[in-house]
Amino acid sequence: MSQFIPLSERRLLIVAGKDAAHFLHNLLTANIETLKPGQMRPAALLTPQGKIIAEMLVANAGEEGDAEGLFLLDVAAGFADPLLEKLGQYKLRAEVSLGHAPAGTAVAVLLDPPDFASDEVYLFADPRHADLGLRLVGPEAMLAAIGQPFERASPEAYHLRRVSLGVPEMGKDYPALDAFPHEVLLDQLAGVDFRKGCYIGQEVVSRMEHRGTARTRAMPLRFTNGFGVIGGVSVIAGDRTIGTIGECYGDRAIARVRLDRLEDALAAGENPTAGGVPVAFSRPDFARFPVSGIA
């Protein structure tokens, strides 16, 4: 059955105006100029050194042929104000307006949606994985009314689905200013465009891509005893630390792990643990990188 899940932990920023697409395209990792009305795409704003300042879902909420661009940035609540401030620093003479969505605007998720349409709210297919369903954006009361025919679930149900699929999220699976896009699979999720022009941090990200130097990757794992542990603990194999887990949901979590060390441990018959609990890794079904010892 379809599950309706309000995500009060998310905030929406609005970038609008004649130069909106070009402005975002020159700053973010993803290709914004090819993002069509009604589409959503993951993206990140980076430091010049290539570390992620903010991760977001960018949605084109404009109309086909409209000269005035309208983009929604779906971002974790704790990063909304810092991101807005940072974007403002780059605005200069661009013809764009930046701000929060009107009060009462909310985000919800519809998992396993039926054929569904609405003219009252924005609907965007989650671009990261088909099993993450639809993201709905609109007035909170209207979203609640739309969600009435469906089973209502908590955000934990959404995050359990997300981490089981291996789709990382900043603030839950990794902190700000601590990861390169490759390490949290943005390159695998179409959140990085390697053919477009320069953006902040582009040289570092391109170098990692072309030299194949991304040794750390986000990987979903399962606690084999059926219970999770406190997020942030190290993943250990033998006497070596090979990674760090994010927040746990049920018996699932995502860990950023050194693939070479994980492969060595598996080849040596060493079972990884986190917080003393044995864990079993899997490779996301969308991942294009191999991991020896894991299907």
C-alpha positions in Angstrom: 0.0 0.0 0.0 1.2 3.5 -0.7 2.6 5.4 2.2 2.2 9.2 2.7 5.1 10.6 4.7 5.3 14.3 5.7 8.9 15.5 5.9 8.9 18.4 8.4 12.7 18.1 8.5 13.0 19.6 5.0 12.9 23.2 3.9 12.3 24.9 0.5 14.3 27.7 -0.9 13.2 29.6 -4.0 15.5 30.8 -6.8 13.6 32.8 -9.4 14.2 35.2 -12.2 15.6 35.6 -15.7 19.1 34.3 -14.7 18.0 31.6 -12.2 19.0 28.6 -14.3 22.3 30.0 -15.3 23.0 31.2 -11.8 22.5 27.8 -10.3 24.2 26.0 -13.2 27.4 27.9 -12.6 27.5 27.1 -8.8 26.2 23.6 -8.4 27.5 20.2 -9.4 24.5 19.2 -11.5 23.4 20.4 -14.9 20.6 22.8 -14.2 20.2 24.2 -17.7 18.9 20.9 -19.0 16.5 20.4 -16.1 13.0 20.6 -17.6 9.9 21.9 -15.9 8.5 19.2 -13.7 11.8 17.5 -13.2 14.0 17.2 -10.1 17.8 16.5 -9.8 20.2 16.0 -6.9 23.0 18.6 -6.7 25.5 20.0 -4.3 27.3 23.3 -3.5 31.0 22.7 -2.9 34.0 24.4 -1.4 36.8 25.3 -3.8 38.5 22.2 -2.3 35.6 20.0 -3.5 33.9 19.2 -0.2 30.1 19.4 0.1 28.7 22.5 1.8 25.1 21.7 1.1 23.3 18.8 -0.7 19.9 19.4 -2.2 17.3 18.3 -4.7 16.7 21.0 -7.3 13.3 21.1 -8.9 12.3 23.1 -11.9 8.9 24.5 -11.0 8.6 26.9 -14.0 6.4 26.7 -17.0 7.6 25.6 -20.5 8.7 28.6 -22.5 8.6 31.0 -19.5 11.5 33.4 -19.6 11.3 33.8 -15.8 12.9 30.7 -14.2 11.5 29.2 -11.0 13.5 26.6 -9.0 12.8 25.0 -5.7 15.8 23.8 -3.6 14.7 21.0 -1.3 17.2 20.9 1.6 17.5 19.6 5.1 16.2 22.3 7.5 19.5 22.8 9.4 21.3 23.7 6.1 18.6 26.0 4.6 19.7 29.3 6.1 23.5 28.8 5.6 22.8 27.7 2.0 20.6 30.8 1.4 23.4 33.0 2.8 26.0 31.4 0.7 23.9 31.7 -2.5 23.5 35.4 -1.7 27.2 35.9 -1.6 27.4 34.7 -5.2 24.4 36.7 -6.5 26.4 39.8 -7.6 24.6 41.3 -10.6 22.6 38.2 -11.6 18.9 38.8 -12.2 17.6 36.4 -9.5 15.7 36.6 -6.3 16.5 34.3 -3.4 14.4 33.4 -0.4 12.5 30.9 1.6 9.2 29.4 0.3 6.1 31.0 1.8 5.3 30.0 5.4 3.3 26.8 5.6 4.9 25.3 2.5 5.9 21.7 3.2 7.4 18.6 1.6 6.0 15.1 1.7 6.8 11.8 0.2 4.4 9.3 -1.4 6.1 5.9 -1.4 4.9 3.2 -3.9 2.5 5.8 -5.5 -0.4 4.7 -7.6 -1.1 6.6 -10.9 -1.5 10.0 -9.3 -1.8 13.6 -10.4 -2.7 16.9 -8.8 -3.0 20.5 -10.0 -2.9 21.8 -6.4 0.6 20.9 -5.5 3.9 20.3 -7.2 4.8 16.6 -7.9 8.3 15.5 -8.6 9.5 11.9 -9.2 12.5 11.4 -6.9 15.3 11.3 -9.4 17.7 9.2 -7.2 15.7 6.0 -7.2 12.3 4.9 -8.5 11.6 3.2 -5.1 11.8 6.6 -3.4 8.5 7.5 -5.0 7.1 11.1 -5.4 8.0 14.2 -3.6 5.0 16.6 -3.0 5.5 20.3 -2.4 2.7 22.6 -1.4 0.7 24.1 1.4 0.8 21.9 4.4 -3.0 21.6 4.8 -3.4 20.7 1.1 -0.7 18.0 1.4 -2.5 16.6 4.4 -5.7 16.4 2.5 -4.0 14.7 -0.5 -2.5 12.2 1.9 -5.7 11.1 3.6 -6.5 8.1 1.2 -3.0 6.7 1.9 -1.4 5.0 4.8 0.3 7.7 6.9 3.8 6.8 8.0 6.7 8.5 9.9 9.8 9.9 8.4 11.7 6.9 9.8 9.8 4.7 7.3 11.1 6.9 4.4 14.7 6.9 5.8 14.6 3.1 6.3 13.7 2.8 2.6 16.3 5.3 1.6 19.3 3.8 3.5 18.3 0.3 2.4 18.6 1.5 -1.2 22.0 3.1 -0.4 21.0 6.7 -1.1 22.9 9.0 1.3 21.7 12.2 2.8 23.8 15.0 4.3 23.2 15.6 8.0 22.1 12.0 8.5 24.7 9.8 6.8 27.6 12.3 6.6 28.3 15.8 8.0 28.8 19.0 6.0 32.3 19.9 4.8 33.4 16.3 5.3 32.8 14.5 2.0 33.5 14.7 -1.7 30.6 14.1 -4.1 32.1 10.7 -5.2 32.2 9.5 -1.6 28.4 9.9 -1.2 27.5 8.7 -4.6 26.4 11.9 -6.2 28.4 10.9 -9.3 26.3 7.6 -9.4 23.0 9.5 -8.8 23.3 12.0 -11.7 24.1 14.7 -9.2 27.4 15.6 -10.9 27.7 16.6 -14.6 31.2 16.0 -15.9 30.7 17.6 -19.3 29.4 21.0 -18.3 31.6 24.1 -17.6 33.2 25.2 -14.4 31.5 25.3 -11.0 32.9 25.7 -7.6 35.2 22.8 -6.7 34.9 21.4 -10.3 38.7 20.8 -10.7 39.0 18.5 -7.7 35.8 16.5 -8.6 36.9 16.1 -12.2 40.3 15.0 -11.2 38.8 12.3 -8.9 36.6 11.1 -11.8 39.3 10.9 -14.4 42.0 9.5 -12.2 39.6 7.0 -10.4 40.9 8.1 -7.0 37.6 7.8 -5.1 38.5 5.1 -2.6 35.8 5.9 -0.1 32.2 5.2 -1.0 28.8 5.2 0.8 27.6 1.6 1.1 24.3 0.3 2.7 24.7 -2.2 5.4 22.5 -4.5 7.6 23.1 -5.3 11.3 22.9 -9.1 11.3 21.5 -9.2 14.9 18.5 -7.2 13.7 19.3 -4.0 15.7 21.2 -0.9 14.9 23.7 1.1 17.0 24.4 4.7 17.6 25.2 6.6 14.4 28.8 7.8 14.0 30.5 4.7 15.3 33.4 3.2 13.3 33.3 0.1 11.1 36.0 -2.3 12.1 37.5 -5.2 10.3 40.2 -7.2 12.0 42.3 -4.5 13.7 41.6 -1.7 11.1 39.0 1.0 10.9 37.5 0.9 7.5 34.6 3.4 7.7 32.0 5.3 9.7 28.2 4.7 9.8 25.5 7.3 9.7 22.1 7.2 11.5 20.5 3.8 11.9 17.0 3.0 11.0 15.9 -0.4 12.2 18.7 -2.8 11.3 19.9 -0.6 8.4 22.4 2.2 7.9 24.8 3.7 5.4 28.5 3.7 6.0 31.2 5.7 4.3 33.8 2.9 3.9 37.2 2.5 2.3 36.5 0.0 -0.5 40.1 -1.3 -0.6 40.1 -2.0 3.1 36.6 -3.6 2.9 37.7 -5.8 0.0 40.9 -6.9 1.8 38.9 -7.7 4.9 36.4 -9.8 3.0 39.2 -11.6 1.1 40.8 -12.4 4.5 37.6 -13.8 5.9 37.3 -10.9 8.4 33.7 -10.0 9.3 33.2 -6.2 9.7 31.5 -4.9 12.8 30.1 -1.5 13.9 29.7 -0.8 17.6 30.7 -4.5 18.2 27.7 -5.7 16.1 28.4 -7.8 12.9 27.3 -6.0 9.7 26.7 -7.2 6.1 27.3 -4.8 3.3 25.5 -4.7 0.0 26.2 -2.7 -3.2 23.5 -0.2 -4.3 21.7 -1.5 -7.4 22.4 1.8 -9.2 26.2 1.7 -8.4 28.5 1.4 -11.4 31.6 0.6 -9.3 32.6 -3.0 -8.4 33.3 -4.2 -4.9 35.1 -7.5 -4.7 33.4 -10.0 -2.5 30.0 -8.2 -2.7 27.5 -8.9 -5.5 
